[in-house]
Amino acid sequence: MVLKGVLGVLALSLSVYCDVVLEERGYLQLPDRNNFLRFDSGTAGESAVDVQRKVLYVVGHDTAMLHVINVNNVDSLTTILSHNFNPATEGKPLDVEFCSTPTSSVLAISFSSPLYEQAEGHVILYEHVSVGNPVLVQKNPTDPQITVGPHPENIKFTSDCALLIVSNEGIPGEYDGKFVDPPGSVSIISVTVANTPISTVSFSEVDTEPQRSFLLNNHVRWMLRTEPNTNIINPFSNNIEPEYITISPNNAYAYVTLQENNAIAKIDLENGYVNQIYPLGVKEWRYSTFDGSDGDSGIILKKHNISSFYQPDKIAFFEWKNRLYLITADEGKEFSVPIYFYTDFDRAKNLHTNGEFLVDPELDAELADDAQLGRLFVSQFHDGRATGSSKINRVFTFGGRGFSVFDANNMIRQYESGDEIEKYSRLFHPNVFNGDCSDANLAPFQEMDFRSTLTGPSLNAIVDGDFLGRKLLIFGSGTNGILYVYELVNPVSSRAEMEFQSVHRRGSTLDTWGKLYSSGIIGDAGIEDLSFIPQENSPVTGSPVLLVVSSKSGSVSAYTFKDQQFPKGVNGNGGICQPTV
């Protein structure tokens, strides 16, 4: 199914209710394996919450650690266990997931290979950890490692805890002096069956016709078609890179983002095969505005005659008004193999200087201008090349700079956020607009606009939940630490419609990242994951709890929700009523 553009789908009015805002509660910075607090140490990445025991599990890949946090008192988060894995024998953790039924519970952690990144990874199952029993115990200590594919990026349980689904990203690299790009795959582990049998779902069909041509013609990306510095074909299936998973409520299908490839795969869990790969199409920036330059002396949102790949990172199912939807955080992701100095992108001005473009005069001038699109990173090899020509006649960049909502029954995009995320960032937090968090010696405001040349606001975390009868969707930026709160509202048509509620950014911007970290006021820098404790399980009367895990700040934050009951209406800011926080 081809999903083209966003015409007729956008709901871009900036009139809002501004009812629901976030209230800051507890905050905890996580130490490295030597028990030191260090900025950007890689001690916090993915997470999973046990809503019954009020425990949050957090893994840090770079530090090879598991932190178990007691979140029962949201104003005073405490660590009940910090466990150091042995990278030489266990590898480094990539993801963590928890599942429970009325009679059992299981904790799962996926690991990269201890040998090299392109070797097979594994999953280990554990008993739950609690405040009263803060120890990590393997479920099968005599043979704990369940072998899966290379680089098991993400894991998800079915709701009955019977199956664990694993996305094996299969990232390229080098081993023993040779190029290696293992094929991406999905593993299905039968957790409740003796000896945990496992099946592997392959993407080999993409190497055959007519599937390959259909996907390529509809903007599914095959980034590395030959091995670096050679003419040896690198199969399309080797370049398929599964990322994040969500599972249908009936446990029949897993939907897996193929982020770099700009697609979503639907996996039949009962029969163990790829049911369909959905191309995600491209976003046309002649209909929405964005800031594509860090050399324009400010925040300048403009329309340009270029396109971008949506390339969602995280994905989630939700049910609303008796219909099933999928939501994606359209972060964007360029492709590279650093050890071979290979990148599939370059700055537009460099390509323009080399005479690579064949476009209309107005766009041609913008691509040569650093204050316009000259500094924007664009696809340089396979995308947009005219048939029978070596020139690029259609320019593509990376990421949708927002989010999308799909009807899960037909994978038609129901809603797309257009330029809302950048506009709200400009309005509420201009000093970190499209900002980065890359240098401990720079202040957040000094890195403002740094990400405009690549993926802009870089939404990569999402969670949904209910609050006072409202269906909320919360998004987090993987760079500047901004949280965006939206509500699903009664649609005028049959399409799902979203209504902006508020933004929130924790921490200060008035000192360097390093000093802000040392002072404990860095906020949620580099948001990686969001968890939601629903009202019926919440330790707080009258509100669910939002938990935010951030990699750059190495932190866990807690928030509750407040309904401010603003009157409907507009003010002098183009229809935006600003919350008072």
C-alpha positions as CSV (number, residue, x, y, z in Angstrom):
1,M,0.0,0.0,0.0
2,V,1.4,3.3,-1.0
3,L,0.9,6.1,1.5
4,K,1.5,9.4,-0.3
5,G,1.9,12.9,1.1
6,V,-0.4,14.5,3.6
7,L,-2.8,16.5,1.4
8,G,-6.3,16.4,2.9
9,V,-5.0,15.0,6.1
10,L,-3.4,17.9,7.9
11,A,-5.1,19.7,10.8
12,L,-2.9,22.7,11.2
13,S,-4.9,25.3,13.0
14,L,-3.0,26.5,16.1
15,S,-6.2,27.2,18.0
16,V,-6.0,25.1,21.2
17,Y,-7.7,24.5,24.6
18,C,-4.5,24.5,26.7
19,D,-6.3,22.5,29.4
20,V,-3.8,19.8,30.2
21,V,-0.3,20.6,31.5
22,L,2.5,18.7,33.1
23,E,3.6,19.3,36.7
24,E,7.1,18.5,37.7
25,R,7.6,15.9,40.4
26,G,10.7,13.8,41.3
27,Y,14.0,13.8,39.5
28,L,16.8,11.3,39.7
29,Q,20.2,11.2,38.0
30,L,21.7,7.7,37.4
31,P,25.4,7.0,38.1
32,D,27.8,5.0,35.8
33,R,29.2,1.6,36.7
34,N,31.8,3.3,38.9
35,N,29.1,5.1,40.8
36,F,30.0,8.5,39.3
37,L,27.6,11.0,38.0
38,R,28.8,12.1,34.5
39,F,27.1,14.1,31.7
40,D,26.2,12.0,28.7
41,S,27.7,8.8,30.1
42,G,25.1,6.5,28.5
43,T,23.7,5.3,31.7
44,A,20.0,5.7,30.8
45,G,18.4,4.5,27.6
46,E,15.3,2.3,27.3
47,S,13.0,1.5,30.1
48,A,10.0,-0.6,31.2
49,V,7.5,0.0,34.1
50,D,5.9,-2.4,36.5
51,V,2.8,-0.5,37.3
52,Q,1.7,-2.9,40.1
53,R,4.9,-2.7,42.1
54,K,5.6,1.0,41.0
55,V,9.1,0.0,39.7
56,L,10.9,1.4,36.7
57,Y,13.6,-0.6,34.9
58,V,16.2,1.4,33.0
59,V,19.1,0.0,30.9
60,G,22.2,1.9,29.9
61,H,23.9,0.5,26.8
62,D,27.3,2.3,27.1
63,T,27.7,1.6,30.8
64,A,26.2,-1.9,30.5
65,M,23.9,-1.4,33.5
66,L,20.4,-2.0,34.8
67,H,18.9,0.5,37.2
68,V,15.8,-0.4,39.1
69,I,13.9,2.7,40.4
70,N,11.2,2.9,43.1
71,V,8.6,5.4,41.8
72,N,6.0,4.8,44.5
73,N,6.8,8.3,45.9
74,V,6.8,10.4,42.8
75,D,8.4,13.3,44.6
76,S,11.4,11.2,45.8
77,L,12.5,8.7,43.2
78,T,15.0,6.2,44.6
79,T,17.3,3.5,43.2
80,I,16.7,0.1,44.7
81,L,19.2,-1.8,42.5
82,S,22.0,-0.9,40.1
83,H,23.4,-4.0,38.4
84,N,26.6,-4.0,36.3
85,F,26.6,-6.5,33.4
86,N,29.8,-8.1,32.1
87,P,30.3,-6.8,28.6
88,A,32.9,-9.5,27.9
89,T,30.4,-12.4,28.5
90,E,26.9,-10.9,28.5
91,G,27.3,-8.1,26.0
92,K,25.7,-4.7,26.4
93,P,22.0,-4.2,27.1
94,L,19.9,-2.6,24.3
95,D,16.3,-2.8,25.6
96,V,14.3,-3.9,28.6
97,E,10.7,-5.0,28.8
98,F,8.4,-6.2,31.6
99,C,5.2,-8.2,31.5
100,S,2.8,-9.6,34.1
101,T,-0.4,-11.5,34.4
102,P,-2.4,-12.3,37.5
103,T,-0.3,-15.4,38.1
104,S,3.2,-14.6,36.8
105,S,5.6,-11.9,35.7
106,V,8.8,-11.8,33.6
107,L,11.5,-9.2,32.9
108,A,13.4,-9.4,29.6
109,I,16.6,-7.7,28.5
110,S,18.1,-7.9,25.1
111,F,21.9,-7.7,24.6
112,S,24.3,-7.1,21.7
113,S,26.9,-9.7,21.2
114,P,29.9,-9.6,23.5
115,L,32.1,-10.5,20.4
116,Y,31.2,-7.8,17.9
117,E,28.1,-5.8,16.9
118,Q,27.3,-7.8,13.8
119,A,27.3,-11.2,15.6
120,E,24.1,-12.7,17.0
121,G,22.7,-11.1,20.1
122,H,20.6,-12.7,22.8
123,V,17.8,-12.2,25.4
124,I,17.9,-13.1,29.0
125,L,14.7,-13.5,31.1
126,Y,14.6,-12.6,34.8
127,E,12.3,-12.6,37.8
128,H,10.8,-9.3,38.8
129,V,12.6,-7.0,41.2
130,S,10.8,-5.3,44.1
131,V,11.6,-3.0,46.9
132,G,11.4,-5.9,49.3
133,N,13.6,-8.1,47.1
134,P,16.1,-5.9,45.3
135,V,18.1,-8.7,43.5
136,L,18.3,-9.7,39.8
137,V,17.6,-13.4,39.4
138,Q,17.7,-15.2,36.0
139,K,14.8,-17.4,35.3
140,N,17.0,-20.2,33.7
141,P,20.4,-19.7,35.3
142,T,21.9,-22.9,33.8
143,D,21.3,-21.7,30.2
144,P,20.0,-18.1,30.4
145,Q,20.9,-16.7,27.0
146,I,18.3,-17.0,24.2
147,T,20.0,-16.5,20.9
148,V,18.4,-14.0,18.5
149,G,19.6,-12.0,15.6
150,P,22.4,-9.3,15.4
151,H,21.8,-6.1,17.4
152,P,18.4,-6.9,19.0
153,E,17.3,-3.2,19.2
154,N,13.8,-3.6,20.7
155,I,11.7,-6.2,22.5
156,K,8.0,-6.3,23.2
157,F,5.7,-8.8,24.9
158,T,2.3,-9.8,23.8
159,S,-0.3,-8.8,26.3
160,D,-0.6,-12.3,27.7
161,C,3.2,-12.5,28.2
162,A,3.3,-15.7,26.0
163,L,5.5,-14.3,23.2
164,L,8.4,-11.9,23.2
165,I,9.0,-10.2,19.9
166,V,12.5,-9.0,19.1
167,S,13.6,-6.6,16.3
168,N,17.1,-7.5,15.1
169,E,18.4,-4.4,13.5
170,G,21.5,-6.0,11.9
171,I,23.6,-2.9,11.7
172,P,26.6,-2.9,9.2
173,G,30.2,-2.7,10.3
174,E,33.5,-4.5,10.1
175,Y,34.8,-7.8,11.6
176,D,38.2,-9.3,11.0
177,G,39.0,-6.7,8.4
178,K,35.9,-7.5,6.3
179,F,32.6,-5.7,5.7
180,V,29.6,-7.2,7.4
181,D,26.0,-6.2,7.0
182,P,23.8,-9.0,8.6
183,P,20.2,-9.1,7.4
184,G,17.6,-7.5,9.6
185,S,15.1,-9.9,11.1
186,V,12.4,-10.4,13.7
187,S,12.6,-13.1,16.4
188,I,9.5,-14.6,18.0
189,I,10.2,-16.3,21.4
190,S,7.7,-18.5,23.1
191,V,8.3,-17.4,26.6
192,T,5.9,-19.7,28.4
193,V,6.9,-22.9,26.6
194,A,9.7,-25.2,27.9
195,N,13.1,-24.4,26.4
196,T,11.7,-21.1,25.0
197,P,11.5,-22.1,21.3
198,I,12.2,-19.4,18.9
199,S,11.3,-18.6,15.2
200,T,12.9,-16.1,13.0
201,V,11.1,-13.9,10.5
202,S,13.2,-13.0,7.4
203,F,12.8,-10.0,5.0
204,S,14.3,-12.0,2.1
205,E,11.2,-11.3,-0.1
206,V,12.4,-7.7,-0.6
207,D,15.2,-9.2,-2.8
208,T,12.7,-10.6,-5.3
209,E,10.5,-8.9,-7.9
210,P,8.0,-7.4,-8.1
211,Q,8.3,-6.7,-4.3
212,R,11.7,-4.9,-4.6
213,S,10.6,-2.6,-7.4
214,F,7.3,-1.8,-5.7
215,L,9.1,-0.8,-2.5
216,L,11.8,1.3,-4.2
217,N,9.3,3.1,-6.4
218,N,7.3,4.1,-3.3
219,H,10.2,5.6,-1.3
220,V,11.3,2.6,0.7
221,R,15.1,3.1,1.0
222,W,17.9,0.7,0.0
223,M,20.7,2.8,1.4
224,L,23.8,0.7,0.8
225,R,23.5,-1.2,-2.5
226,T,27.1,-2.2,-2.8
227,E,29.6,-3.0,-0.1
228,P,31.7,0.2,0.6
229,N,34.6,0.8,-1.9
230,T,33.6,-2.3,-4.0
231,N,31.1,-3.3,-6.7
232,I,29.9,-6.3,-4.6
233,I,26.1,-6.2,-4.3
234,N,24.8,-5.7,-0.7
235,P,21.3,-7.3,-0.8
236,F,18.3,-5.2,0.0
237,S,17.4,-7.6,2.8
238,N,20.8,-7.0,4.4
239,N,19.9,-3.3,4.5
240,I,16.5,-3.7,6.1
241,E,16.9,-2.4,9.7
242,P,14.0,-3.2,12.0
243,E,13.7,-0.8,15.0
244,Y,10.7,-0.4,17.3
245,I,7.8,-2.7,17.8
246,T,4.1,-2.4,18.8
247,I,1.7,-5.3,19.0
248,S,-2.0,-5.4,18.1
249,P,-4.4,-5.7,21.0
250,N,-5.4,-9.2,19.9
251,N,-1.8,-10.3,19.8
252,A,-2.1,-11.4,16.1
253,Y,0.4,-8.9,14.6
254,A,3.5,-7.0,15.4
255,Y,4.1,-3.7,13.6
256,V,7.8,-2.9,13.3
257,T,9.3,0.4,12.1
258,L,12.0,0.1,9.5
259,Q,13.3,3.6,10.3
260,E,16.2,4.1,7.9
261,N,14.1,2.3,5.2
262,N,11.0,4.6,5.7
263,A,8.6,1.8,6.1
264,I,6.5,-0.3,8.6
265,A,6.5,-4.1,8.5
266,K,3.4,-6.0,9.6
267,I,4.4,-9.4,11.1
268,D,2.0,-12.3,11.4
269,L,2.9,-13.7,14.8
270,E,0.9,-17.0,14.5
271,N,2.5,-18.0,11.2
272,G,5.8,-16.2,11.5
273,Y,6.1,-14.2,8.3
274,V,6.0,-10.7,7.0
275,N,2.4,-10.1,6.1
276,Q,3.1,-6.7,4.4
277,I,5.6,-3.9,4.2
278,Y,3.9,-0.5,4.1
279,P,5.8,2.3,2.4
280,L,5.4,5.5,4.3
281,G,5.7,7.9,1.4
282,V,7.2,11.3,1.7
283,K,6.3,14.7,3.2
284,E,6.0,17.6,0.8
285,W,7.4,20.8,2.3
286,R,5.7,23.0,-0.3
287,Y,2.6,22.6,1.9
288,S,4.2,23.0,5.4
289,T,7.0,25.2,6.7
290,F,10.2,24.2,8.4
291,D,13.6,25.7,9.4
292,G,16.3,24.0,7.3
293,S,19.3,26.2,8.2
294,D,21.5,26.9,11.2
295,G,23.0,29.8,9.3
296,D,19.9,32.0,9.0
297,S,20.5,34.0,12.1
298,G,17.3,32.9,13.9
299,I,14.1,30.9,13.5
300,I,12.8,31.1,10.0
301,L,10.1,28.7,9.0
302,K,9.5,28.6,5.3
303,K,8.0,26.4,2.6
304,H,10.4,24.8,0.1
305,N,9.9,22.6,-2.9
306,I,11.6,19.6,-1.4
307,S,10.5,16.3,0.3
308,S,11.4,14.3,3.3
309,F,11.2,10.7,4.4
310,Y,9.0,10.3,7.5
311,Q,11.3,7.6,9.0
312,P,9.5,6.9,12.3
313,D,11.4,5.7,15.3
314,K,8.9,4.6,18.0
315,I,5.4,3.4,17.3
316,A,2.4,2.6,19.5
317,F,-1.1,1.2,19.3
318,F,-4.0,2.8,20.9
319,E,-7.8,2.4,20.8
320,W,-10.2,5.3,20.7
321,K,-13.9,5.5,19.9
322,N,-13.9,1.7,19.2
323,R,-11.3,2.1,16.5
324,L,-7.6,1.0,16.5
325,Y,-4.9,3.4,15.5
326,L,-1.1,3.4,15.2
327,I,0.9,6.5,16.1
328,T,4.5,7.1,15.0
329,A,7.2,9.6,16.1
330,D,8.6,10.6,12.7
331,E,12.1,11.4,13.9
332,G,14.1,10.8,10.8
333,K,17.4,9.0,10.5
334,E,20.3,9.4,8.1
335,F,22.4,6.3,7.2
336,S,26.2,5.9,7.7
337,V,28.9,3.3,8.1
338,P,31.5,5.3,10.1
339,I,34.3,2.8,9.9
340,Y,34.2,3.0,6.1
341,F,33.5,6.8,6.1
342,Y,30.3,6.1,4.2
343,T,27.3,8.4,4.4
344,D,24.2,8.5,2.2
345,F,23.8,12.2,2.8
346,D,25.7,15.5,2.3
347,R,25.0,19.2,2.7
348,A,23.0,20.5,-0.2
349,K,25.5,23.2,-0.9
350,N,28.3,20.7,-1.4
351,L,26.2,18.8,-3.8
352,H,25.2,22.0,-5.6
353,T,28.9,23.0,-5.9
354,N,29.5,19.6,-7.5
355,G,26.8,20.2,-10.0
356,E,24.6,17.4,-8.7
357,F,21.2,19.1,-9.0
358,L,18.8,19.6,-11.9
359,V,15.9,21.6,-10.3
360,D,13.9,24.8,-10.9
361,P,15.9,28.1,-10.6
362,E,14.3,29.1,-7.3
363,L,15.1,25.9,-5.6
364,D,18.5,25.8,-7.2
365,A,19.3,29.2,-5.6
366,E,18.0,28.0,-2.2
367,L,20.3,24.9,-2.3
368,A,23.3,27.1,-2.9
369,D,22.4,29.5,0.0
370,D,23.6,28.7,3.5
371,A,20.8,30.9,4.9
372,Q,18.2,28.8,3.0
373,L,18.8,25.1,2.3
374,G,22.6,25.1,1.6
375,R,23.4,23.6,5.0
376,L,20.6,21.1,5.0
377,F,21.6,17.5,4.9
378,V,20.0,15.7,1.9
379,S,20.1,12.3,0.4
380,Q,23.0,12.1,-2.1
381,F,23.1,8.8,-3.9
382,H,19.9,6.9,-4.9
383,D,17.0,9.1,-4.0
384,G,15.7,11.7,-6.5
385,R,18.0,10.8,-9.4
386,A,16.2,11.2,-12.7
387,T,15.8,8.1,-14.8
388,G,18.6,8.1,-17.4
389,S,20.3,11.0,-15.8
390,S,23.0,11.3,-13.1
391,K,21.4,14.5,-11.7
392,I,19.2,14.9,-8.7
393,N,15.9,16.4,-9.8
394,R,14.0,15.8,-6.6
395,V,15.5,16.7,-3.3
396,F,14.9,14.6,-0.2
397,T,15.9,15.2,3.4
398,F,15.2,13.2,6.6
399,G,12.3,13.0,9.1
400,G,8.8,14.2,9.2
401,R,9.6,16.7,12.0
402,G,6.4,15.6,13.8
403,F,4.1,12.6,14.2
404,S,1.5,10.6,12.3
405,V,-1.7,8.8,13.2
406,F,-2.7,5.8,11.1
407,D,-5.9,3.8,10.9
408,A,-4.6,0.4,11.9
409,N,-7.2,-1.4,9.7
410,N,-5.8,-0.1,6.4
411,M,-2.7,1.9,7.3
412,I,-4.0,5.1,5.8
413,R,-2.5,8.1,7.5
414,Q,-5.4,9.9,9.3
415,Y,-3.5,12.8,10.8
416,E,-0.1,14.4,10.3
417,S,1.2,17.2,12.5
418,G,2.6,19.3,9.6
419,D,4.7,22.1,11.0
420,E,3.0,22.3,14.4
421,I,6.0,20.9,16.5
422,E,8.4,23.5,15.2
423,K,5.9,26.3,15.6
424,Y,5.1,25.4,19.2
425,S,8.8,25.1,20.0
426,R,9.4,28.5,18.5
427,L,6.5,30.0,20.5
428,F,7.2,28.4,23.9
429,H,10.9,27.6,23.9
430,P,12.6,29.6,21.2
431,N,16.0,29.6,23.0
432,V,16.3,25.8,22.4
433,F,14.4,25.7,19.1
434,N,15.6,22.6,17.1
435,G,18.4,22.6,19.7
436,D,21.0,19.9,20.3
437,C,22.7,18.5,23.4
438,S,26.2,17.5,22.2
439,D,28.8,19.5,24.0
440,A,29.2,19.8,27.8
441,N,31.0,23.1,27.3
442,L,28.1,24.8,25.5
443,A,24.9,26.1,27.0
444,P,21.5,24.9,25.6
445,F,20.8,28.3,24.0
446,Q,24.2,28.1,22.3
447,E,23.1,24.9,20.5
448,M,19.8,26.4,19.5
449,D,19.0,25.7,15.8
450,F,21.8,23.1,15.5
451,R,19.4,20.3,14.4
452,S,17.6,22.4,11.8
453,T,19.9,21.1,9.2
454,L,19.0,17.5,9.8
455,T,15.9,16.3,11.6
456,G,14.7,19.5,13.4
457,P,12.8,18.7,16.6
458,S,13.7,15.0,16.5
459,L,10.6,13.5,18.1
460,N,11.5,9.9,19.1
461,A,9.5,9.0,22.2
462,I,5.7,8.5,22.5
463,V,3.2,7.3,25.0
464,D,-0.6,7.4,25.3
465,G,-2.9,7.4,28.3
466,D,-6.1,8.6,29.8
467,F,-6.7,11.5,32.1
468,L,-10.1,12.6,33.3
469,G,-11.8,11.0,30.4
470,R,-9.4,12.5,27.9
471,K,-7.2,10.4,25.6
472,L,-3.7,12.0,25.7
473,L,-0.7,11.5,23.5
474,I,2.7,12.7,24.8
475,F,5.8,13.1,22.6
476,G,9.4,13.7,23.6
477,S,12.3,15.3,21.7
478,G,15.5,13.2,21.5
479,T,17.6,16.3,21.7
480,N,16.4,19.5,23.4
481,G,14.2,17.9,26.1
482,I,10.8,19.3,25.2
483,L,7.6,17.3,25.9
484,Y,4.5,17.9,23.9
485,V,1.0,17.0,25.1
486,Y,-1.8,16.4,22.7
487,E,-5.4,15.2,23.1
488,L,-7.5,13.1,20.7
489,V,-10.8,15.0,20.2
490,N,-14.2,14.2,18.8
491,P,-13.7,14.3,15.0
492,V,-15.7,16.5,12.7
493,S,-15.2,13.8,10.1
494,S,-14.4,10.1,10.6
495,R,-10.7,10.9,10.8
496,A,-8.8,11.0,14.1
497,E,-8.1,14.6,15.1
498,M,-5.5,15.9,17.5
499,E,-5.6,19.0,19.6
500,F,-2.5,20.6,21.1
501,Q,-2.6,21.0,24.9
502,S,0.8,22.2,26.2
503,V,4.6,21.9,26.0
504,H,6.9,21.5,28.9
505,R,10.7,21.7,29.3
506,R,12.4,20.9,32.5
507,G,15.7,22.5,33.6
508,S,17.6,25.6,32.9
509,T,19.3,26.9,29.7
510,L,21.5,29.6,31.3
511,D,24.7,27.7,31.9
512,T,26.7,25.0,30.1
513,W,25.3,21.5,29.8
514,G,28.1,20.2,32.0
515,K,27.4,22.7,34.8
516,L,23.7,22.3,34.5
517,Y,24.2,18.6,35.0
518,S,26.5,19.0,38.0
519,S,23.8,21.3,39.5
520,G,21.0,18.8,38.9
521,I,19.1,21.3,36.7
522,I,19.9,19.9,33.3
523,G,16.3,18.6,32.8
524,D,15.3,15.9,30.4
525,A,18.2,16.2,27.9
526,G,18.0,13.6,25.1
527,I,14.6,12.0,25.9
528,E,14.7,8.3,25.0
529,D,11.6,6.7,26.5
530,L,8.3,7.6,28.1
531,S,6.2,5.4,30.4
532,F,2.7,6.0,31.7
533,I,1.2,4.7,35.0
534,P,-2.5,4.9,34.6
535,Q,-4.8,6.5,37.1
536,E,-6.0,3.1,38.5
537,N,-2.4,2.2,39.3
538,S,-1.1,5.6,40.1
539,P,0.5,6.4,43.5
540,V,-0.9,9.9,43.2
541,T,-4.5,10.7,43.9
542,G,-6.3,12.3,40.9
543,S,-3.6,11.9,38.3
544,P,-1.7,9.3,36.3
545,V,2.1,9.5,36.3
546,L,4.4,10.2,33.3
547,L,8.0,8.8,33.6
548,V,10.7,10.3,31.3
549,V,14.0,8.6,30.7
550,S,16.7,10.7,29.1
551,S,20.1,9.7,27.8
552,K,22.1,12.9,27.8
553,S,21.1,13.9,31.3
554,G,21.2,10.2,32.4
555,S,18.0,10.8,34.3
556,V,14.5,9.7,35.3
557,S,11.8,12.4,35.7
558,A,8.3,12.1,37.1
559,Y,5.3,14.2,36.1
560,T,1.7,14.4,37.0
561,F,-1.1,16.0,35.0
562,K,-3.2,19.1,35.7
563,D,-6.4,20.2,34.0
564,Q,-6.3,24.0,34.0
565,Q,-9.8,24.3,32.4
566,F,-8.9,27.2,30.2
567,P,-11.9,28.8,28.4
568,K,-12.0,28.2,24.7
569,G,-10.8,31.1,22.7
570,V,-7.9,32.9,21.1
571,N,-5.5,35.6,22.0
572,G,-3.1,37.8,20.1
573,N,-0.7,35.0,19.3
574,G,-2.4,33.6,16.2
575,G,-5.0,31.6,18.1
576,I,-2.7,30.1,20.8
577,C,-3.8,30.3,24.4
578,Q,-0.7,30.0,26.5
579,P,-0.8,28.0,29.7
580,T,0.4,29.6,32.9
581,V,3.1,27.4,34.5
